[in-house]
């Protein structure tokens, strides 16, 4: 790794004239044979105060000369500056003792991994003081320096630096390295072995440190990571701190009904709160949510109160009178102690945010639906927003408040077939059009078409609304009525849509015999999905016998059906999804397809049969499909590949790995990957319902999209 390390002469020139030669000369060789520097690095800072006066690079060099002079005259650092390297806020690296033995890590502390602190570790000084925050330039430079030390062999020791990153305070009573503490650990953003991450927040770090120190002995408390980055473990730790202060024991990592009711019963807003620890928790929660609060957490000043009122507004709520703000406080605090965002996030849509705020304002604050929590107001249509939308629709359909639950159950379906399918106006019309906007864009033969934001809130029957709605119905392969009928409502609200609609596709794990083939054909099915293989052998626990049998493809075709091949080994487990396994399974799928005489160009669907999160799709599922693609290519590229999974899985794999077709697991309507995501543009099958077709023969009911994957219509041909 090539980095620039400024030699001592760049700062040595600012030392007193009688020390300039020593300060500017290369560092002297260590006299200590125990110096190895092979354990890692210690981080240091300049001490109390501020470095606001270090505006220019010359200022920084003069400061290093001052540090040198202090260490030189103190006589305890072998007559030289104590640190191996120094890094300024401008991102410049300076040589101190260089590759010689560091002296800055001292103190009466035990050896670490068998080495003394000065013998085994380089010392790096970040040139900040206690009132300062490290700049991104400084952090990147420290990261590059650590990478250099890990890869560059020290010519004096023949060793490279180890992987430890420690604060000077490790095993030693000191505040050093100040606000660099949150970075002084392996895995932080200055660790070159992990991806770069934006600089941490000192106030979040302060909150994490305080909540751990205060509640680590509280029953049930789980220590949160002191990283300076907000995450679930931080807000859940704050939740447990809140529970402890409210007298709930043991504490748990859930803001459930007990916590909600305890806050409600207390009926004390922060500006009237006398419990200092509760105020620290509230201030810390504001910092973690990205709002300014008391820098040292204590008290409740104008900054904290202003931020709280801003948060109410961002949520779509009216802070208003004491009664109004107090009534919403349990809801606000619950949302404050979650990872939900209430400001527009990058990639968020301001029109979606306006809908989110209206859901909170009307249905949580004004109506007060008991089961409804505040939805995020970040401009992203998500699972929680979909739940809030469903509850709002249930209310407008006339479902009793105590029966509103956010589920697309029989009562909701009946109401949608009745009142919901009539002429809409007011709030119910708004919600129908909001659902249209959430499902935008949709696709036509000429490309995508988006729902106009202006159509959301108008009561007028606009031509643009009608065109979009008909395009959506056509794309979803439901009757093109241009009306808010039940089937359209269902398609907008749940991934399965109207499960009673006719379908011409199906899939199953059961062998298709001649009799079964004729039954499928007689019941309106034209294509059936079957598995190419099974990873378990007969006799193994869990063996299903789901693989295509020899001669079965021709039996299916003789019944007047087509079929589409599916491949799934352990598709319900995250551990299956690695690039290497995808590569192996791609080749295996090719071999099995050839054995069954399946022609070239056929699409094989590889299954992701669980609710993969977006992070898991990135880390595991996409690499798996890249492996599938490579495996199929290795075998000559005879077959293309498709993806089976939630809407989000299908969208991501198609975009990031190049899946040809998407087989959507729409019947898993509770999957997070099916909530807040539209049908993929390249969908070919939508699996909407599972039922017992005959005793012992389960069948998945699939919408087969016109003009999409033709499936297999002949075998034994190239």
Secondary structure as a PSIPRED ss2 file (coil, helix, strand):
# PSIPRED VFORMAT (PSIPRED V4.0)

   1 X C   1.000  0.000  0.000
   2 X C   1.000  0.000  0.000
   3 X C   1.000  0.000  0.000
   4 X C   1.000  0.000  0.000
   5 X E   0.000  0.000  1.000
   6 X E   0.000  0.000  1.000
   7 X C   1.000  0.000  0.000
   8 X C   1.000  0.000  0.000
   9 X H   0.000  1.000  0.000
  10 X H   0.000  1.000  0.000
  11 X H   0.000  1.000  0.000
  12 X H   0.000  1.000  0.000
  13 X C   1.000  0.000  0.000
  14 X C   1.000  0.000  0.000
  15 X C   1.000  0.000  0.000
  16 X C   1.000  0.000  0.000
  17 X C   1.000  0.000  0.000
  18 X C   1.000  0.000  0.000
  19 X C   1.000  0.000  0.000
  20 X H   0.000  1.000  0.000
  21 X H   0.000  1.000  0.000
  22 X H   0.000  1.000  0.000
  23 X H   0.000  1.000  0.000
  24 X H   0.000  1.000  0.000
  25 X C   1.000  0.000  0.000
  26 X C   1.000  0.000  0.000
  27 X C   1.000  0.000  0.000
  28 X C   1.000  0.000  0.000
  29 X C   1.000  0.000  0.000
  30 X C   1.000  0.000  0.000
  31 X C   1.000  0.000  0.000
  32 X C   1.000  0.000  0.000
  33 X C   1.000  0.000  0.000
  34 X C   1.000  0.000  0.000
  35 X C   1.000  0.000  0.000
  36 X C   1.000  0.000  0.000
  37 X C   1.000  0.000  0.000
  38 X C   1.000  0.000  0.000
  39 X C   1.000  0.000  0.000
  40 X E   0.000  0.000  1.000
  41 X E   0.000  0.000  1.000
  42 X E   0.000  0.000  1.000
  43 X E   0.000  0.000  1.000
  44 X E   0.000  0.000  1.000
  45 X C   1.000  0.000  0.000
  46 X C   1.000  0.000  0.000
  47 X C   1.000  0.000  0.000
  48 X C   1.000  0.000  0.000
  49 X C   1.000  0.000  0.000
  50 X C   1.000  0.000  0.000
  51 X C   1.000  0.000  0.000
  52 X C   1.000  0.000  0.000
  53 X C   1.000  0.000  0.000
  54 X C   1.000  0.000  0.000
  55 X C   1.000  0.000  0.000
  56 X C   1.000  0.000  0.000
  57 X H   0.000  1.000  0.000
  58 X H   0.000  1.000  0.000
  59 X H   0.000  1.000  0.000
  60 X H   0.000  1.000  0.000
  61 X H   0.000  1.000  0.000
  62 X H   0.000  1.000  0.000
  63 X H   0.000  1.000  0.000
  64 X H   0.000  1.000  0.000
  65 X H   0.000  1.000  0.000
  66 X H   0.000  1.000  0.000
  67 X H   0.000  1.000  0.000
  68 X H   0.000  1.000  0.000
  69 X H   0.000  1.000  0.000
  70 X H   0.000  1.000  0.000
  71 X H   0.000  1.000  0.000
  72 X H   0.000  1.000  0.000
  73 X H   0.000  1.000  0.000
  74 X H   0.000  1.000  0.000
  75 X C   1.000  0.000  0.000
  76 X C   1.000  0.000  0.000
  77 X C   1.000  0.000  0.000
  78 X C   1.000  0.000  0.000
  79 X C   1.000  0.000  0.000
  80 X C   1.000  0.000  0.000
  81 X C   1.000  0.000  0.000
  82 X C   1.000  0.000  0.000
  83 X C   1.000  0.000  0.000
  84 X C   1.000  0.000  0.000
  85 X E   0.000  0.000  1.000
  86 X E   0.000  0.000  1.000
  87 X E   0.000  0.000  1.000
  88 X C   1.000  0.000  0.000
  89 X C   1.000  0.000  0.000
  90 X C   1.000  0.000  0.000
  91 X C   1.000  0.000  0.000
  92 X C   1.000  0.000  0.000
  93 X E   0.000  0.000  1.000
  94 X E   0.000  0.000  1.000
  95 X E   0.000  0.000  1.000
  96 X C   1.000  0.000  0.000
  97 X C   1.000  0.000  0.000
  98 X C   1.000  0.000  0.000
  99 X C   1.000  0.000  0.000
 100 X C   1.000  0.000  0.000
 101 X C   1.000  0.000  0.000
 102 X C   1.000  0.000  0.000
 103 X C   1.000  0.000  0.000
 104 X C   1.000  0.000  0.000
 105 X C   1.000  0.000  0.000
 106 X C   1.000  0.000  0.000
 107 X C   1.000  0.000  0.000
 108 X C   1.000  0.000  0.000
 109 X C   1.000  0.000  0.000
 110 X C   1.000  0.000  0.000
 111 X C   1.000  0.000  0.000
 112 X E   0.000  0.000  1.000
 113 X C   1.000  0.000  0.000
 114 X C   1.000  0.000  0.000
 115 X E   0.000  0.000  1.000
 116 X C   1.000  0.000  0.000
 117 X H   0.000  1.000  0.000
 118 X H   0.000  1.000  0.000
 119 X H   0.000  1.000  0.000
 120 X H   0.000  1.000  0.000
 121 X E   0.000  0.000  1.000
 122 X E   0.000  0.000  1.000
 123 X E   0.000  0.000  1.000
 124 X E   0.000  0.000  1.000
 125 X E   0.000  0.000  1.000
 126 X E   0.000  0.000  1.000
 127 X C   1.000  0.000  0.000
 128 X C   1.000  0.000  0.000
 129 X C   1.000  0.000  0.000
 130 X C   1.000  0.000  0.000
 131 X C   1.000  0.000  0.000
 132 X C   1.000  0.000  0.000
 133 X C   1.000  0.000  0.000
 134 X C   1.000  0.000  0.000
 135 X C   1.000  0.000  0.000
 136 X H   0.000  1.000  0.000
 137 X H   0.000  1.000  0.000
 138 X H   0.000  1.000  0.000
 139 X H   0.000  1.000  0.000
 140 X H   0.000  1.000  0.000
 141 X H   0.000  1.000  0.000
 142 X H   0.000  1.000  0.000
 143 X H   0.000  1.000  0.000
 144 X H   0.000  1.000  0.000
 145 X H   0.000  1.000  0.000
 146 X H   0.000  1.000  0.000
 147 X H   0.000  1.000  0.000
 148 X H   0.000  1.000  0.000
 149 X H   0.000  1.000  0.000
 150 X H   0.000  1.000  0.000
 151 X H   0.000  1.000  0.000
 152 X C   1.000  0.000  0.000
 153 X C   1.000  0.000  0.000
 154 X E   0.000  0.000  1.000
 155 X C   1.000  0.000  0.000
 156 X C   1.000  0.000  0.000
 157 X C   1.000  0.000  0.000
 158 X C   1.000  0.000  0.000
 159 X E   0.000  0.000  1.000
 160 X C   1.000  0.000  0.000
 161 X C   1.000  0.000  0.000
 162 X C   1.000  0.000  0.000
 163 X C   1.000  0.000  0.000
 164 X E   0.000  0.000  1.000
 165 X E   0.000  0.000  1.000
 166 X E   0.000  0.000  1.000
 167 X E   0.000  0.000  1.000
 168 X C   1.000  0.000  0.000
 169 X C   1.000  0.000  0.000
 170 X C   1.000  0.000  0.000
 171 X C   1.000  0.000  0.000
 172 X C   1.000  0.000  0.000
 173 X C   1.000  0.000  0.000
 174 X C   1.000  0.000  0.000
 175 X C   1.000  0.000  0.000
 176 X C   1.000  0.000  0.000
 177 X C   1.000  0.000  0.000
 178 X H   0.000  1.000  0.000
 179 X H   0.000  1.000  0.000
 180 X H   0.000  1.000  0.000
 181 X H   0.000  1.000  0.000
 182 X H   0.000  1.000  0.000
 183 X H   0.000  1.000  0.000
 184 X C   1.000  0.000  0.000
 185 X C   1.000  0.000  0.000
 186 X C   1.000  0.000  0.000
 187 X C   1.000  0.000  0.000
 188 X C   1.000  0.000  0.000
 189 X C   1.000  0.000  0.000
 190 X C   1.000  0.000  0.000
 191 X C   1.000  0.000  0.000
 192 X C   1.000  0.000  0.000
 193 X C   1.000  0.000  0.000
 194 X C   1.000  0.000  0.000
 195 X C   1.000  0.000  0.000
 196 X C   1.000  0.000  0.000
 197 X C   1.000  0.000  0.000
 198 X C   1.000  0.000  0.000
 199 X C   1.000  0.000  0.000
 200 X C   1.000  0.000  0.000
 201 X C   1.000  0.000  0.000
 202 X H   0.000  1.000  0.000
 203 X H   0.000  1.000  0.000
 204 X H   0.000  1.000  0.000
 205 X H   0.000  1.000  0.000
 206 X H   0.000  1.000  0.000
 207 X H   0.000  1.000  0.000
 208 X H   0.000  1.000  0.000
 209 X H   0.000  1.000  0.000
 210 X H   0.000  1.000  0.000
 211 X H   0.000  1.000  0.000
 212 X H   0.000  1.000  0.000
 213 X H   0.000  1.000  0.000
 214 X H   0.000  1.000  0.000
 215 X H   0.000  1.000  0.000
 216 X C   1.000  0.000  0.000
 217 X C   1.000  0.000  0.000
 218 X C   1.000  0.000  0.000
 219 X C   1.000  0.000  0.000
 220 X C   1.000  0.000  0.000
 221 X C   1.000  0.000  0.000
 222 X C   1.000  0.000  0.000
 223 X C   1.000  0.000  0.000
 224 X C   1.000  0.000  0.000
 225 X C   1.000  0.000  0.000
 226 X C   1.000  0.000  0.000
 227 X C   1.000  0.000  0.000
 228 X C   1.000  0.000  0.000
 229 X C   1.000  0.000  0.000
 230 X C   1.000  0.000  0.000
 231 X C   1.000  0.000  0.000
 232 X H   0.000  1.000  0.000
 233 X H   0.000  1.000  0.000
 234 X H   0.000  1.000  0.000
 235 X H   0.000  1.000  0.000
 236 X H   0.000  1.000  0.000
 237 X H   0.000  1.000  0.000
 238 X H   0.000  1.000  0.000
 239 X H   0.000  1.000  0.000
 240 X H   0.000  1.000  0.000
 241 X H   0.000  1.000  0.000
 242 X H   0.000  1.000  0.000
 243 X H   0.000  1.000  0.000
 244 X H   0.000  1.000  0.000
 245 X H   0.000  1.000  0.000
 246 X C   1.000  0.000  0.000
 247 X C   1.000  0.000  0.000
 248 X C   1.000  0.000  0.000
 249 X C   1.000  0.000  0.000
 250 X C   1.000  0.000  0.000
 251 X C   1.000  0.000  0.000
 252 X C   1.000  0.000  0.000
 253 X C   1.000  0.000  0.000
 254 X C   1.000  0.000  0.000
 255 X C   1.000  0.000  0.000
 256 X C   1.000  0.000  0.000
 257 X H   0.000  1.000  0.000
 258 X H   0.000  1.000  0.000
 259 X H   0.000  1.000  0.000
 260 X H   0.000  1.000  0.000
 261 X H   0.000  1.000  0.000
 262 X H   0.000  1.000  0.000
 263 X H   0.000  1.000  0.000
 264 X H   0.000  1.000  0.000
 265 X H   0.000  1.000  0.000
 266 X H   0.000  1.000  0.000
 267 X C   1.000  0.000  0.000
 268 X C   1.000  0.000  0.000
 269 X C   1.000  0.000  0.000
 270 X H   0.000  1.000  0.000
 271 X H   0.000  1.000  0.000
 272 X H   0.000  1.000  0.000
 273 X C   1.000  0.000  0.000
 274 X C   1.000  0.000  0.000
 275 X C   1.000  0.000  0.000
 276 X H   0.000  1.000  0.000
 277 X H   0.000  1.000  0.000
 278 X H   0.000  1.000  0.000
 279 X H   0.000  1.000  0.000
 280 X H   0.000  1.000  0.000
 281 X H   0.000  1.000  0.000
 282 X H   0.000  1.000  0.000
 283 X H   0.000  1.000  0.000
 284 X H   0.000  1.000  0.000
 285 X H   0.000  1.000  0.000
 286 X H   0.000  1.000  0.000
 287 X H   0.000  1.000  0.000
 288 X H   0.000  1.000  0.000
 289 X H   0.000  1.000  0.000
 290 X C   1.000  0.000  0.000
 291 X C   1.000  0.000  0.000
 292 X C   1.000  0.000  0.000
 293 X C   1.000  0.000  0.000
 294 X C   1.000  0.000  0.000
 295 X C   1.000  0.000  0.000
 296 X C   1.000  0.000  0.000
 297 X C   1.000  0.000  0.000
 298 X C   1.000  0.000  0.000
 299 X C   1.000  0.000  0.000
 300 X C   1.000  0.000  0.000
 301 X C   1.000  0.000  0.000
 302 X H   0.000  1.000  0.000
 303 X H   0.000  1.000  0.000
 304 X H   0.000  1.000  0.000
 305 X H   0.000  1.000  0.000
 306 X H   0.000  1.000  0.000
 307 X H   0.000  1.000  0.000
 308 X H   0.000  1.000  0.000
 309 X H   0.000  1.000  0.000
 310 X H   0.000  1.000  0.000
 311 X H   0.000  1.000  0.000
 312 X H   0.000  1.000  0.000
 313 X H   0.000  1.000  0.000
 314 X H   0.000  1.000  0.000
 315 X C   1.000  0.000  0.000
 316 X C   1.000  0.000  0.000
 317 X C   1.000  0.000  0.000
 318 X C   1.000  0.000  0.000
 319 X C   1.000  0.000  0.000
 320 X C   1.000  0.000  0.000
 321 X C   1.000  0.000  0.000
 322 X H   0.000  1.000  0.000
 323 X H   0.000  1.000  0.000
 324 X H   0.000  1.000  0.000
 325 X H   0.000  1.000  0.000
 326 X H   0.000  1.000  0.000
 327 X H   0.000  1.000  0.000
 328 X H   0.000  1.000  0.000
 329 X H   0.000  1.000  0.000
 330 X H   0.000  1.000  0.000
 331 X H   0.000  1.000  0.000
 332 X H   0.000  1.000  0.000
 333 X H   0.000  1.000  0.000
 334 X H   0.000  1.000  0.000
 335 X H   0.000  1.000  0.000
 336 X H   0.000  1.000  0.000
 337 X C   1.000  0.000  0.000
 338 X C   1.000  0.000  0.000
 339 X C   1.000  0.000  0.000
 340 X C   1.000  0.000  0.000
 341 X C   1.000  0.000  0.000
 342 X C   1.000  0.000  0.000
 343 X C   1.000  0.000  0.000
 344 X C   1.000  0.000  0.000
 345 X C   1.000  0.000  0.000
 346 X C   1.000  0.000  0.000
 347 X C   1.000  0.000  0.000
 348 X C   1.000  0.000  0.000
 349 X C   1.000  0.000  0.000
 350 X H   0.000  1.000  0.000
 351 X H   0.000  1.000  0.000
 352 X H   0.000  1.000  0.000
 353 X H   0.000  1.000  0.000
 354 X H   0.000  1.000  0.000
 355 X H   0.000  1.000  0.000
 356 X H   0.000  1.000  0.000
 357 X H   0.000  1.000  0.000
 358 X H   0.000  1.000  0.000
 359 X H   0.000  1.000  0.000
 360 X H   0.000  1.000  0.000
 361 X H   0.000  1.000  0.000
 362 X H   0.000  1.000  0.000
 363 X H   0.000  1.000  0.000
 364 X H   0.000  1.000  0.000
 365 X H   0.000  1.000  0.000
 366 X H   0.000  1.000  0.000
 367 X C   1.000  0.000  0.000
 368 X C   1.000  0.000  0.000
 369 X C   1.000  0.000  0.000
 370 X C   1.000  0.000  0.000
 371 X C   1.000  0.000  0.000
 372 X C   1.000  0.000  0.000
 373 X C   1.000  0.000  0.000
 374 X C   1.000  0.000  0.000
 375 X C   1.000  0.000  0.000
 376 X C   1.000  0.000  0.000
 377 X C   1.000  0.000  0.000
 378 X C   1.000  0.000  0.000
 379 X C   1.000  0.000  0.000
 380 X C   1.000  0.000  0.000
 381 X C   1.000  0.000  0.000
 382 X C   1.000  0.000  0.000
 383 X H   0.000  1.000  0.000
 384 X H   0.000  1.000  0.000
 385 X H   0.000  1.000  0.000
 386 X H   0.000  1.000  0.000
 387 X H   0.000  1.000  0.000
 388 X H   0.000  1.000  0.000
 389 X H   0.000  1.000  0.000
 390 X H   0.000  1.000  0.000
 391 X H   0.000  1.000  0.000
 392 X H   0.000  1.000  0.000
 393 X H   0.000  1.000  0.000
 394 X H   0.000  1.000  0.000
 395 X H   0.000  1.000  0.000
 396 X H   0.000  1.000  0.000
 397 X C   1.000  0.000  0.000
 398 X C   1.000  0.000  0.000
 399 X C   1.000  0.000  0.000
 400 X C   1.000  0.000  0.000
 401 X H   0.000  1.000  0.000
 402 X H   0.000  1.000  0.000
 403 X H   0.000  1.000  0.000
 404 X C   1.000  0.000  0.000
 405 X C   1.000  0.000  0.000
 406 X C   1.000  0.000  0.000
 407 X C   1.000  0.000  0.000
 408 X C   1.000  0.000  0.000
 409 X C   1.000  0.000  0.000
 410 X H   0.000  1.000  0.000
 411 X H   0.000  1.000  0.000
 412 X H   0.000  1.000  0.000
 413 X H   0.000  1.000  0.000
 414 X H   0.000  1.000  0.000
 415 X H   0.000  1.000  0.000
 416 X H   0.000  1.000  0.000
 417 X H   0.000  1.000  0.000
 418 X C   1.000  0.000  0.000
 419 X H   0.000  1.000  0.000
 420 X H   0.000  1.000  0.000
 421 X H   0.000  1.000  0.000
 422 X C   1.000  0.000  0.000
 423 X C   1.000  0.000  0.000
 424 X C   1.000  0.000  0.000
 425 X C   1.000  0.000  0.000
 426 X H   0.000  1.000  0.000
 427 X H   0.000  1.000  0.000
 428 X H   0.000  1.000  0.000
 429 X H   0.000  1.000  0.000
 430 X H   0.000  1.000  0.000
 431 X H   0.000  1.000  0.000
 432 X H   0.000  1.000  0.000
 433 X H   0.000  1.000  0.000
 434 X H   0.000  1.000  0.000
 435 X H   0.000  1.000  0.000
 436 X H   0.000  1.000  0.000
 437 X H   0.000  1.000  0.000
 438 X H   0.000  1.000  0.000
 439 X C   1.000  0.000  0.000
 440 X C   1.000  0.000  0.000
 441 X C   1.000  0.000  0.000
 442 X E   0.000  0.000  1.000
 443 X E   0.000  0.000  1.000
 444 X E   0.000  0.000  1.000
 445 X C   1.000  0.000  0.000
 446 X C   1.000  0.000  0.000
 447 X E   0.000  0.000  1.000
 448 X E   0.000  0.000  1.000
 449 X E   0.000  0.000  1.000
 450 X C   1.000  0.000  0.000
 451 X C   1.000  0.000  0.000
 452 X C   1.000  0.000  0.000
 453 X H   0.000  1.000  0.000
 454 X H   0.000  1.000  0.000
 455 X H   0.000  1.000  0.000
 456 X C   1.000  0.000  0.000
 457 X C   1.000  0.000  0.000
 458 X C   1.000  0.000  0.000
 459 X C   1.000  0.000  0.000
 460 X C   1.000  0.000  0.000
 461 X C   1.000  0.000  0.000
 462 X C   1.000  0.000  0.000
 463 X H   0.000  1.000  0.000
 464 X H   0.000  1.000  0.000
 465 X H   0.000  1.000  0.000
 466 X H   0.000  1.000  0.000
 467 X H   0.000  1.000  0.000
 468 X H   0.000  1.000  0.000
 469 X H   0.000  1.000  0.000
 470 X H   0.000  1.000  0.000
 471 X H   0.000  1.000  0.000
 472 X H   0.000  1.000  0.000
 473 X H   0.000  1.000  0.000
 474 X H   0.000  1.000  0.000
 475 X H   0.000  1.000  0.000
 476 X H   0.000  1.000  0.000
 477 X C   1.000  0.000  0.000
 478 X C   1.000  0.000  0.000
 479 X C   1.000  0.000  0.000
 480 X C   1.000  0.000  0.000
 481 X C   1.000  0.000  0.000
 482 X C   1.000  0.000  0.000
 483 X C   1.000  0.000  0.000
 484 X C   1.000  0.000  0.000
 485 X C   1.000  0.000  0.000
 486 X H   0.000  1.000  0.000
 487 X H   0.000  1.000  0.000
 488 X H   0.000  1.000  0.000
 489 X H   0.000  1.000  0.000
 490 X H   0.000  1.000  0.000
 491 X H   0.000  1.000  0.000
 492 X H   0.000  1.000  0.000
 493 X H   0.000  1.000  0.000
 494 X C   1.000  0.000  0.000
 495 X C   1.000  0.000  0.000
 496 X C   1.000  0.000  0.000
 497 X C   1.000  0.000  0.000
 498 X C   1.000  0.000  0.000
 499 X C   1.000  0.000  0.000
 500 X C   1.000  0.000  0.000
 501 X C   1.000  0.000  0.000
 502 X C   1.000  0.000  0.000
 503 X C   1.000  0.000  0.000
 504 X C   1.000  0.000  0.000
 505 X E   0.000  0.000  1.000
 506 X E   0.000  0.000  1.000
 507 X E   0.000  0.000  1.000
 508 X C   1.000  0.000  0.000
 509 X C   1.000  0.000  0.000
 510 X C   1.000  0.000  0.000
 511 X C   1.000  0.000  0.000
 512 X C   1.000  0.000  0.000
 513 X C   1.000  0.000  0.000
 514 X H   0.000  1.000  0.000
 515 X H   0.000  1.000  0.000
 516 X H   0.000  1.000  0.000
 517 X H   0.000  1.000  0.000
 518 X H   0.000  1.000  0.000
 519 X H   0.000  1.000  0.000
 520 X H   0.000  1.000  0.000
 521 X H   0.000  1.000  0.000
 522 X H   0.000  1.000  0.000
 523 X C   1.000  0.000  0.000
 524 X C   1.000  0.000  0.000
 525 X C   1.000  0.000  0.000
 526 X C   1.000  0.000  0.000
 527 X E   0.000  0.000  1.000
 528 X E   0.000  0.000  1.000
 529 X E   0.000  0.000  1.000
 530 X E   0.000  0.000  1.000
 531 X E   0.000  0.000  1.000
 532 X C   1.000  0.000  0.000
 533 X C   1.000  0.000  0.000
 534 X C   1.000  0.000  0.000
 535 X C   1.000  0.000  0.000
 536 X C   1.000  0.000  0.000
 537 X C   1.000  0.000  0.000
 538 X C   1.000  0.000  0.000
 539 X C   1.000  0.000  0.000
 540 X C   1.000  0.000  0.000
 541 X C   1.000  0.000  0.000
 542 X C   1.000  0.000  0.000
 543 X C   1.000  0.000  0.000
 544 X C   1.000  0.000  0.000
 545 X C   1.000  0.000  0.000
 546 X C   1.000  0.000  0.000
 547 X E   0.000  0.000  1.000
 548 X C   1.000  0.000  0.000
 549 X C   1.000  0.000  0.000
 550 X C   1.000  0.000  0.000
 551 X C   1.000  0.000  0.000
 552 X H   0.000  1.000  0.000
 553 X H   0.000  1.000  0.000
 554 X H   0.000  1.000  0.000
 555 X H   0.000  1.000  0.000
 556 X H   0.000  1.000  0.000
 557 X H   0.000  1.000  0.000
 558 X H   0.000  1.000  0.000
 559 X C   1.000  0.000  0.000
 560 X C   1.000  0.000  0.000
 561 X C   1.000  0.000  0.000
 562 X E   0.000  0.000  1.000
 563 X E   0.000  0.000  1.000
 564 X E   0.000  0.000  1.000
 565 X E   0.000  0.000  1.000
 566 X E   0.000  0.000  1.000
 567 X E   0.000  0.000  1.000
 568 X C   1.000  0.000  0.000
 569 X C   1.000  0.000  0.000
 570 X C   1.000  0.000  0.000
 571 X C   1.000  0.000  0.000
 572 X C   1.000  0.000  0.000
 573 X C   1.000  0.000  0.000
 574 X H   0.000  1.000  0.000
 575 X H   0.000  1.000  0.000
 576 X H   0.000  1.000  0.000
 577 X C   1.000  0.000  0.000
 578 X C   1.000  0.000  0.000
 579 X H   0.000  1.000  0.000
 580 X H   0.000  1.000  0.000
 581 X H   0.000  1.000  0.000
 582 X H   0.000  1.000  0.000
 583 X H   0.000  1.000  0.000
 584 X H   0.000  1.000  0.000
 585 X H   0.000  1.000  0.000
 586 X H   0.000  1.000  0.000
 587 X H   0.000  1.000  0.000
 588 X H   0.000  1.000  0.000
 589 X H   0.000  1.000  0.000
 590 X H   0.000  1.000  0.000
 591 X H   0.000  1.000  0.000
 592 X H   0.000  1.000  0.000
 593 X H   0.000  1.000  0.000
 594 X H   0.000  1.000  0.000
 595 X H   0.000  1.000  0.000
 596 X C   1.000  0.000  0.000
 597 X C   1.000  0.000  0.000
 598 X E   0.000  0.000  1.000
 599 X C   1.000  0.000  0.000
 600 X C   1.000  0.000  0.000
 601 X C   1.000  0.000  0.000
 602 X C   1.000  0.000  0.000
 603 X E   0.000  0.000  1.000
 604 X E   0.000  0.000  1.000
 605 X E   0.000  0.000  1.000
 606 X E   0.000  0.000  1.000
 607 X E   0.000  0.000  1.000
 608 X C   1.000  0.000  0.000
 609 X C   1.000  0.000  0.000
 610 X C   1.000  0.000  0.000
 611 X C   1.000  0.000  0.000
 612 X C   1.000  0.000  0.000
 613 X C   1.000  0.000  0.000
 614 X H   0.000  1.000  0.000
 615 X H   0.000  1.000  0.000
 616 X H   0.000  1.000  0.000
 617 X H   0.000  1.000  0.000
 618 X H   0.000  1.000  0.000
 619 X H   0.000  1.000  0.000
 620 X H   0.000  1.000  0.000
 621 X H   0.000  1.000  0.000
 622 X H   0.000  1.000  0.000
 623 X H   0.000  1.000  0.000
 624 X H   0.000  1.000  0.000
 625 X H   0.000  1.000  0.000
 626 X H   0.000  1.000  0.000
 627 X H   0.000  1.000  0.000
 628 X H   0.000  1.000  0.000
 629 X H   0.000  1.000  0.000
 630 X H   0.000  1.000  0.000
 631 X H   0.000  1.000  0.000
 632 X H   0.000  1.000  0.000
 633 X H   0.000  1.000  0.000
 634 X H   0.000  1.000  0.000
 635 X C   1.000  0.000  0.000
 636 X C   1.000  0.000  0.000
 637 X C   1.000  0.000  0.000
 638 X C   1.000  0.000  0.000
 639 X C   1.000  0.000  0.000
 640 X E   0.000  0.000  1.000
 641 X E   0.000  0.000  1.000
 642 X E   0.000  0.000  1.000
 643 X E   0.000  0.000  1.000
 644 X E   0.000  0.000  1.000
 645 X E   0.000  0.000  1.000
 646 X C   1.000  0.000  0.000
 647 X H   0.000  1.000  0.000
 648 X H   0.000  1.000  0.000
 649 X H   0.000  1.000  0.000
 650 X H   0.000  1.000  0.000
 651 X H   0.000  1.000  0.000
 652 X H   0.000  1.000  0.000
 653 X H   0.000  1.000  0.000
 654 X H   0.000  1.000  0.000
 655 X H   0.000  1.000  0.000
 656 X H   0.000  1.000  0.000
 657 X H   0.000  1.000  0.000
 658 X C   1.000  0.000  0.000
 659 X C   1.000  0.000  0.000
 660 X C   1.000  0.000  0.000
 661 X C   1.000  0.000  0.000
 662 X E   0.000  0.000  1.000
 663 X E   0.000  0.000  1.000
 664 X E   0.000  0.000  1.000
 665 X C   1.000  0.000  0.000
 666 X C   1.000  0.000  0.000
 667 X C   1.000  0.000  0.000
 668 X C   1.000  0.000  0.000
 669 X C   1.000  0.000  0.000
 670 X C   1.000  0.000  0.000
 671 X C   1.000  0.000  0.000
 672 X H   0.000  1.000  0.000
 673 X H   0.000  1.000  0.000
 674 X H   0.000  1.000  0.000
 675 X C   1.000  0.000  0.000
 676 X C   1.000  0.000  0.000
 677 X C   1.000  0.000  0.000
 678 X C   1.000  0.000  0.000
 679 X C   1.000  0.000  0.000
 680 X C   1.000  0.000  0.000
 681 X C   1.000  0.000  0.000
 682 X C   1.000  0.000  0.000
 683 X E   0.000  0.000  1.000
 684 X E   0.000  0.000  1.000
 685 X E   0.000  0.000  1.000
 686 X E   0.000  0.000  1.000
 687 X E   0.000  0.000  1.000
 688 X E   0.000  0.000  1.000
 689 X E   0.000  0.000  1.000
 690 X E   0.000  0.000  1.000
 691 X E   0.000  0.000  1.000
 692 X E   0.000  0.000  1.000
 693 X E   0.000  0.000  1.000
 694 X E   0.000  0.000  1.000
 695 X C   1.000  0.000  0.000
 696 X C   1.000  0.000  0.000
 697 X E   0.000  0.000  1.000
 698 X E   0.000  0.000  1.000
 699 X E   0.000  0.000  1.000
 700 X E   0.000  0.000  1.000
 701 X E   0.000  0.000  1.000
 702 X E   0.000  0.000  1.000
 703 X E   0.000  0.000  1.000
 704 X E   0.000  0.000  1.000
 705 X C   1.000  0.000  0.000
 706 X C   1.000  0.000  0.000
 707 X C   1.000  0.000  0.000
 708 X C   1.000  0.000  0.000
 709 X C   1.000  0.000  0.000
 710 X C   1.000  0.000  0.000
 711 X C   1.000  0.000  0.000
 712 X E   0.000  0.000  1.000
 713 X C   1.000  0.000  0.000
 714 X C   1.000  0.000  0.000
 715 X E   0.000  0.000  1.000
 716 X C   1.000  0.000  0.000
 717 X C   1.000  0.000  0.000
 718 X C   1.000  0.000  0.000
